[in-house]
Amino acid sequence: MATSKRTRLFLFGSRPSEGTLSRYAINEDYSLVHEGTMDIPRSCNTTRFASVHLTSRPQLPSSIFGSASTGLCSTLFAVDVTGFYTMRSAEYQGDFRSLSWSPNGRNLRTLESHSSDPSSSSILNFHISDNANLEDLVGTDILTNVTSAEQLISHPIGNRAFIVTKNSNELVDIALQQNGLVDSSAPPGRRPTLSQSGSQAIISVFSLNATTGAVEKSIARSSWQGMGNGVLVAAPFGGADLVAVTNAPVGMVAILGLDVGSPAKSVAAPKIKAFGRIDLGLEGLGEGVWVN
């Protein structure tokens, strides 16, 4: 059976305080055109949230999956690219901080901070079928000694996950089992990162073991003024090394990449390069996600 091709690129941005998502078409020069705004499904007795996190499903047809949190109560939700179809999960105690897909696109993991115990976090693992209902919770892994967990990233092909912490400034490297749950027999690896503030963002790049996916070492680092509180989102264009940084509260998106130089200079240390920035002129812009 033939599959449809992705022919357009979009950026979806969230505004947690209004409980909305906005869709932007992306021109060839990376400029954006606002195409409409939709409401996030009501949950936790509110239509306004402290935070919203977004991700796009790797498989076609593309859908936007997200979490909405008041800080004490959280839900998952999903909308199609047109905004006409929405659904949401049950409500969970705690603060959903980040979302990440398994390599096969069948498991959606959420990083949850415990309001009752700030010294621990959890990864909730949801199975996503072709007819997803956001109710199929496979399992929950409690992570001890992982405080102020902010962002969860899955290895694109291997059984590993990475967590970025804020106050302790660490990159935590976690091994997973084949079913996507945490492998408790393998202790997490920890790598230090540098602090960021509301006026400065520091971007670090780490190399991974080609076989296991484990973090090996830091290979590049750079900082930008006036871009604190940003969230990295992989961009579906320009190769695997491009990311977008969505920034709050100033409403800016920057496109960054890894510049390894020309082939003749391949032994040189890679550097982080800025490919452009877009000022949306919106206060309160939350996390965004690219869709094509």
Secondary structure, DSSP 8 states (H G I E B T S, - for coil): ---------EEEEEETTTTEEEEEEE-TTS-EEEEEEEE---BTTBS--SEEEEEE-SSSS-EEEEEEE-SSEEEEEEEETTSS-EEE---EESEEEEEEE-TTS-EEEEEEE-SS-TTEEEEEEEE--TT--S--EEEEEEEET--SEEEEEE-SSSSEEEEEESSS-EEEEEEB-TTSSB-TTS--EEEE----BTTEEEEEEEEE-TTT--EEEEEEEEEEET--SEEEEE-SSS-TT-EEEEETTTTEEEEEEEE---GGGTTS--EEEEEEEEE---TT---EEEE-
